[in-house]
Amino acid sequence: MGNLKKLRQYKRKWFAPKTSSGWNKGDPAHIRRAHVLRAHHGDLLSAARSKQALANVNSGPAGDRETAKKAAADAQYFFNKYRARQGRKR
């Protein structure tokens, strides 16, 4: 019974995105961002939120700091692009 409880706790730690983008921390920034934007059909806000969620999941003491840092940078990039585009529409 104890192993089943540990397995359930272990499974809860992993991030399960709604959209699979092919994002990989080993890729250069322009490749990562192109994959995410293509997966979200050009929606900058959706892309930013998905990478922000990934960064938040990996930011804890047991998380992968490299993934968190790169995901946060990509999220900030998409948020900035979204804000710039919103400014042009007004």
N, CA, C and O atoms as a DFTB+ gen file, in Angstrom:
360 C
 N C O
     1  1       0.818      -1.189       0.000
     2  2       0.000       0.000       0.000
     3  2       0.866       1.258       0.000
     4  3       0.514       2.258      -0.625
     5  1       1.981       1.205       0.692
     6  2       2.858       2.368       0.767
     7  2       3.455       2.750      -0.576
     8  3       3.630       3.932      -0.870
     9  1       3.772       1.735      -1.403
    10  2       4.345       2.011      -2.725
    11  2       3.347       2.695      -3.641
    12  3       3.729       3.554      -4.436
    13  1       2.078       2.331      -3.544
    14  2       1.046       2.950      -4.367
    15  2       0.901       4.434      -4.019
    16  3       0.746       5.279      -4.900
    17  1       0.955       4.731      -2.727
    18  2       0.853       6.123      -2.294
    19  2       2.040       6.931      -2.805
    20  3       1.871       8.065      -3.255
    21  1       3.236       6.358      -2.740
    22  2       4.427       7.047      -3.250
    23  2       4.328       7.260      -4.748
    24  3       4.729       8.309      -5.251
    25  1       3.800       6.282      -5.469
    26  2       3.654       6.396      -6.918
    27  2       2.693       7.530      -7.272
    28  3       2.954       8.295      -8.201
    29  1       1.596       7.643      -6.546
    30  2       0.631       8.722      -6.805
    31  2       1.255      10.087      -6.539
    32  3       1.034      11.026      -7.304
    33  1       2.028      10.208      -5.472
    34  2       2.697      11.466      -5.174
    35  2       3.714      11.796      -6.254
    36  3       3.855      12.953      -6.649
    37  1       4.415      10.789      -6.726
    38  2       5.417      10.984      -7.765
    39  2       4.778      11.469      -9.058
    40  3       5.314      12.355      -9.726
    41  1       3.642      10.895      -9.410
    42  2       2.963      11.277     -10.642
    43  2       2.437      12.702     -10.576
    44  3       2.371      13.365     -11.611
    45  1       2.070      13.187      -9.436
    46  2       1.532      14.540      -9.301
    47  2       2.592      15.608      -9.533
    48  3       2.249      16.745      -9.859
    49  1       3.848      15.279      -9.377
    50  2       4.902      16.275      -9.504
    51  2       5.127      16.710     -10.950
    52  3       5.614      17.814     -11.194
    53  1       4.780      15.859     -11.903
    54  2       5.097      16.149     -13.295
    55  2       4.071      17.056     -13.926
    56  3       2.885      17.013     -13.598
    57  1       4.544      17.867     -14.825
    58  2       3.732      18.844     -15.534
    59  2       3.100      18.178     -16.752
    60  3       3.805      17.574     -17.561
    61  1       1.803      18.279     -16.887
    62  2       1.096      17.698     -18.031
    63  2       0.456      18.835     -18.822
    64  3      -0.655      19.253     -18.496
    65  1       1.131      19.348     -19.857
    66  2       0.571      20.472     -20.616
    67  2      -0.637      20.044     -21.447
    68  3      -0.765      18.880     -21.828
    69  1      -1.511      20.996     -21.719
    70  2      -2.673      20.719     -22.549
    71  2      -2.272      20.634     -24.019
    72  3      -2.903      19.922     -24.800
    73  1      -1.220      21.363     -24.393
    74  2      -0.746      21.382     -25.767
    75  2       0.697      20.907     -25.796
    76  3       1.551      21.456     -25.101
    77  1       0.964      19.898     -26.592
    78  2       2.334      19.419     -26.742
    79  2       3.012      20.245     -27.822
    80  3       2.546      20.294     -28.961
    81  1       4.117      20.898     -27.462
    82  2       4.732      21.844     -28.397
    83  2       6.057      21.375     -28.967
    84  3       6.497      21.904     -29.988
    85  1       6.697      20.421     -28.360
    86  2       8.018      20.010     -28.818
    87  2       9.117      20.889     -28.247
    88  3      10.252      20.858     -28.724
    89  1       8.786      21.673     -27.225
    90  2       9.747      22.560     -26.571
    91  2      10.799      21.714     -25.871
    92  3      10.469      20.757     -25.170
    93  1      12.070      22.068     -26.062
    94  2      13.163      21.325     -25.454
    95  2      14.203      22.310     -24.955
    96  3      14.641      23.183     -25.704
    97  1      14.596      22.182     -23.716
    98  2      15.534      23.140     -23.132
    99  2      16.891      23.122     -23.814
   100  3      17.650      24.081     -23.675
   101  1      17.221      22.074     -24.539
   102  2      18.506      21.981     -25.221
   103  2      18.550      22.718     -26.550
   104  3      19.625      22.902     -27.121
   105  1      17.400      23.140     -27.046
   106  2      17.341      23.856     -28.323
   107  2      17.676      25.331     -28.127
   108  3      17.515      25.859     -27.026
   109  1      18.141      26.002     -29.181
   110  2      18.350      27.453     -29.109
   111  2      17.011      28.171     -28.911
   112  3      15.953      27.617     -29.212
   113  1      17.064      29.388     -28.410
   114  2      15.849      30.138     -28.074
   115  2      14.924      30.306     -29.274
   116  3      13.713      30.139     -29.136
   117  1      15.456      30.628     -30.437
   118  2      14.581      30.872     -31.585
   119  2      13.864      29.592     -32.035
   120  3      12.741      29.658     -32.536
   121  1      14.492      28.451     -31.863
   122  2      13.849      27.175     -32.205
   123  2      12.766      26.839     -31.182
   124  3      11.659      26.450     -31.553
   125  1      13.088      26.989     -29.891
   126  2      12.103      26.717     -28.828
   127  2      10.853      27.564     -29.033
   128  3       9.729      27.066     -28.959
   129  1      11.068      28.845     -29.291
   130  2       9.943      29.774     -29.422
   131  2       9.122      29.487     -30.673
   132  3       7.901      29.636     -30.660
   133  1       9.771      29.085     -31.731
   134  2       9.043      28.736     -32.957
   135  2       8.168      27.507     -32.737
   136  3       7.036      27.453     -33.218
   137  1       8.685      26.528     -32.018
   138  2       7.909      25.318     -31.723
   139  2       6.669      25.663     -30.897
   140  3       5.571      25.186     -31.183
   141  1       6.852      26.483     -29.887
   142  2       5.736      26.836     -29.006
   143  2       4.691      27.639     -29.763
   144  3       3.495      27.373     -29.642
   145  1       5.128      28.609     -30.536
   146  2       4.194      29.455     -31.265
   147  2       3.415      28.646     -32.307
   148  3       2.224      28.882     -32.514
   149  1       4.076      27.708     -32.952
   150  2       3.401      26.852     -33.933
   151  2       2.362      25.965     -33.238
   152  3       1.266      25.762     -33.759
   153  1       2.706      25.449     -32.084
   154  2       1.782      24.577     -31.354
   155  2       0.546      25.334     -30.867
   156  3      -0.536      24.757     -30.751
   157  1       0.711      26.620     -30.583
   158  2      -0.402      27.436     -30.091
   159  2      -1.049      28.254     -31.208
   160  3      -1.793      29.198     -30.941
   161  1      -0.767      27.892     -32.447
   162  2      -1.381      28.507     -33.629
   163  2      -1.216      30.023     -33.660
   164  3      -2.137      30.743     -34.045
   165  1      -0.048      30.505     -33.256
   166  2       0.251      31.931     -33.318
   167  2      -0.291      32.759     -32.170
   168  3      -0.125      33.979     -32.172
   169  1      -0.926      32.149     -31.201
   170  2      -1.495      32.875     -30.057
   171  2      -0.383      33.164     -29.046
   172  3       0.047      32.272     -28.314
   173  1       0.073      34.410     -29.014
   174  2       1.187      34.788     -28.153
   175  2       0.856      34.636     -26.673
   176  3       1.688      34.174     -25.892
   177  1      -0.350      35.022     -26.290
   178  2      -0.731      34.958     -24.879
   179  2      -0.820      33.510     -24.393
   180  3      -0.386      33.198     -23.284
   181  1      -1.365      32.650     -25.200
   182  2      -1.451      31.233     -24.848
   183  2      -0.061      30.616     -24.730
   184  3       0.204      29.834     -23.817
   185  1       0.816      30.969     -25.653
   186  2       2.192      30.462     -25.617
   187  2       2.905      30.945     -24.355
   188  3       3.611      30.177     -23.703
   189  1       2.717      32.216     -24.017
   190  2       3.361      32.772     -22.826
   191  2       2.865      32.092     -21.561
   192  3       3.654      31.762     -20.675
   193  1       1.571      31.886     -21.481
   194  2       1.002      31.245     -20.286
   195  2       1.465      29.803     -20.131
   196  3       1.682      29.334     -19.013
   197  1       1.617      29.105     -21.240
   198  2       2.059      27.712     -21.139
   199  2       3.500      27.624     -20.649
   200  3       3.828      26.743     -19.855
   201  1       4.353      28.518     -21.108
   202  2       5.747      28.497     -20.657
   203  2       5.868      29.027     -19.229
   204  3       6.749      28.600     -18.481
   205  1       4.995      29.946     -18.851
   206  2       5.001      30.423     -17.468
   207  2       4.586      29.290     -16.531
   208  3       5.149      29.155     -15.445
   209  1       3.627      28.489     -16.928
   210  2       3.200      27.350     -16.112
   211  2       4.338      26.352     -15.965
   212  3       4.559      25.818     -14.878
   213  1       5.060      26.095     -17.048
   214  2       6.193      25.182     -16.986
   215  2       7.288      25.730     -16.069
   216  3       7.890      24.981     -15.300
   217  1       7.540      27.020     -16.152
   218  2       8.561      27.637     -15.295
   219  2       8.159      27.555     -13.825
   220  3       9.008      27.317     -12.966
   221  1       6.884      27.746     -13.530
   222  2       6.417      27.691     -12.146
   223  2       6.507      26.282     -11.575
   224  3       6.820      26.113     -10.397
   225  1       6.241      25.283     -12.383
   226  2       6.308      23.898     -11.927
   227  2       7.745      23.515     -11.592
   228  3       7.985      22.788     -10.628
   229  1       8.688      23.994     -12.370
   230  2      10.087      23.606     -12.210
   231  2      10.886      24.540     -11.305
   232  3      12.101      24.376     -11.199
   233  1      10.264      25.494     -10.662
   234  2      11.007      26.478      -9.883
   235  2      11.269      26.066      -8.437
   236  3      12.030      26.742      -7.744
   237  1      10.670      24.995      -7.968
   238  2      10.837      24.566      -6.585
   239  2      12.194      23.925      -6.338
   240  3      13.011      23.813      -7.252
   241  1      12.429      23.507      -5.110
   242  2      13.722      22.897      -4.771
   243  2      13.982      21.585      -5.510
   244  3      15.137      21.229      -5.743
   245  1      12.922      20.863      -5.882
   246  2      13.102      19.605      -6.602
   247  2      13.042      19.803      -8.113
   248  3      13.216      18.849      -8.872
   249  1      12.797      21.037      -8.555
   250  2      12.647      21.309      -9.974
   251  2      13.967      21.434     -10.707
   252  3      15.038      21.483     -10.101
   253  1      13.866      21.484     -12.009
   254  2      15.023      21.639     -12.872
   255  2      15.225      23.133     -13.113
   256  3      14.428      23.762     -13.809
   257  1      16.266      23.694     -12.553
   258  2      16.479      25.139     -12.630
   259  2      16.731      25.625     -14.054
   260  3      16.294      26.714     -14.427
   261  1      17.427      24.829     -14.840
   262  2      17.698      25.228     -16.225
   263  2      16.395      25.330     -17.021
   264  3      16.195      26.280     -17.778
   265  1      15.525      24.355     -16.845
   266  2      14.234      24.377     -17.532
   267  2      13.409      25.568     -17.060
   268  3      12.804      26.267     -17.873
   269  1      13.382      25.799     -15.752
   270  2      12.616      26.912     -15.205
   271  2      13.121      28.242     -15.747
   272  3      12.324      29.111     -16.101
   273  1      14.430      28.406     -15.814
   274  2      15.015      29.660     -16.286
   275  2      14.695      29.901     -17.764
   276  3      14.317      31.007     -18.149
   277  1      14.846      28.869     -18.582
   278  2      14.591      29.019     -20.018
   279  2      13.102      29.182     -20.310
   280  3      12.727      29.959     -21.188
   281  1      12.260      28.466     -19.591
   282  2      10.816      28.597     -19.790
   283  2      10.344      29.982     -19.367
   284  3       9.490      30.574     -20.027
   285  1      10.890      30.499     -18.280
   286  2      10.527      31.842     -17.821
   287  2      10.979      32.901     -18.825
   288  3      10.261      33.869     -19.074
   289  1      12.151      32.719     -19.394
   290  2      12.654      33.663     -20.399
   291  2      11.770      33.630     -21.647
   292  3      11.466      34.675     -22.223
   293  1      11.367      32.452     -22.056
   294  2      10.481      32.337     -23.215
   295  2       9.108      32.940     -22.917
   296  3       8.527      33.608     -23.772
   297  1       8.595      32.712     -21.724
   298  2       7.306      33.294     -21.336
   299  2       7.390      34.815     -21.356
   300  3       6.481      35.478     -21.857
   301  1       8.466      35.373     -20.821
   302  2       8.635      36.829     -20.808
   303  2       8.715      37.376     -22.227
   304  3       8.157      38.433     -22.520
   305  1       9.404      36.664     -23.104
   306  2       9.513      37.056     -24.505
   307  2       8.121      37.134     -25.147
   308  3       7.793      38.116     -25.812
   309  1       7.312      36.094     -24.942
   310  2       5.973      36.077     -25.536
   311  2       5.063      37.132     -24.912
   312  3       4.262      37.743     -25.618
   313  1       5.171      37.357     -23.600
   314  2       4.376      38.415     -22.962
   315  2       4.762      39.784     -23.531
   316  3       3.887      40.609     -23.798
   317  1       6.044      40.030     -23.716
   318  2       6.493      41.311     -24.275
   319  2       5.995      41.496     -25.707
   320  3       5.555      42.586     -26.074
   321  1       6.062      40.437     -26.517
   322  2       5.560      40.510     -27.894
   323  2       4.052      40.771     -27.898
   324  3       3.551      41.540     -28.719
   325  1       3.337      40.126     -26.978
   326  2       1.891      40.315     -26.887
   327  2       1.564      41.756     -26.508
   328  3       0.686      42.376     -27.108
   329  1       2.271      42.288     -25.512
   330  2       2.031      43.673     -25.080
   331  2       2.349      44.659     -26.196
   332  3       1.617      45.630     -26.388
   333  1       3.420      44.424     -26.928
   334  2       3.782      45.305     -28.038
   335  2       2.703      45.273     -29.120
   336  3       2.364      46.307     -29.694
   337  1       2.176      44.108     -29.390
   338  2       1.131      43.981     -30.403
   339  2      -0.155      44.638     -29.933
   340  3      -0.863      45.235     -30.744
   341  1      -0.479      44.549     -28.654
   342  2      -1.671      45.194     -28.105
   343  2      -1.547      46.707     -28.192
   344  3      -2.534      47.395     -28.453
   345  1      -0.345      47.232     -27.977
   346  2      -0.122      48.667     -28.051
   347  2      -0.355      49.220     -29.452
   348  3      -0.813      50.351     -29.614
   349  1      -0.036      48.414     -30.463
   350  2      -0.233      48.844     -31.850
   351  2      -1.707      48.868     -32.225
   352  3      -2.111      49.662     -33.075
   353  1      -2.516      48.015     -31.608
   354  2      -3.931      47.947     -31.949
   355  2      -4.710      49.127     -31.416
   356  3      -5.743      49.481     -31.985
   357  1      -4.255      49.744     -30.352
   358  2      -5.001      50.849     -29.715
   359  2      -4.860      52.123     -30.455
   360  3      -5.424      53.139     -30.048
